[in-house]
Amino acid sequence: MVPLMAWAQATPAEYLREFDTDGDGRVSEAEYVAHLSEGFYRLDRNGDGVLEADELPGGHGKPVTLKQFQDNLRRQFHKLDRNHDGYLDARELTQPPQG
C-alpha cells in the first residue's frame, strides 16, 4: 500500500494500480471498498467491527460500524463513477466526488 503522502505525488495510473487487484486497468466497487476498508481495519484495534471514540482519529466522535463505513464508500464510488459503467478509470478515481 502506498503511504498517503505518496498518493499526492503518484500519477493517476499509479494510484489506480493501488486499488486494481485484478489488473484489468479499472477499479470495481468491490476493489474500491476493499482497498479503502484497510484503513478501518487498522483503526479497529479490538477487531469488533466498530470504531469506538477512542479508535477514531482525534479520540472522539460517534461509533462507526464497518457496514456504515462501507456503505459510505459505496456512495462515494457511485459519485466518482461519472460515466455510470460500474468501474472507475484513473481519471474518475482521482477526481473529487460530485455532490
Number of C-alpha atoms within 10 A of each C-alpha: 11 10 7 9 8 11 15 11 10 13 12 17 15 14 19 23 17 16 23 20 17 11 11 9 16 20 26 21 18 15 18 23 20 15 16 14 15 12 10 21 16 11 17 19 14 12 11 11 15 21 23 19 14 14 19 17 10 8 9 11 13 9 14 16 16 17 11 12 16 17 13 12 19 16 12 18 23 18 17 22 22 18 12 10 10 13 21 26 20 17 13 20 22 17 13 10 15 10 6
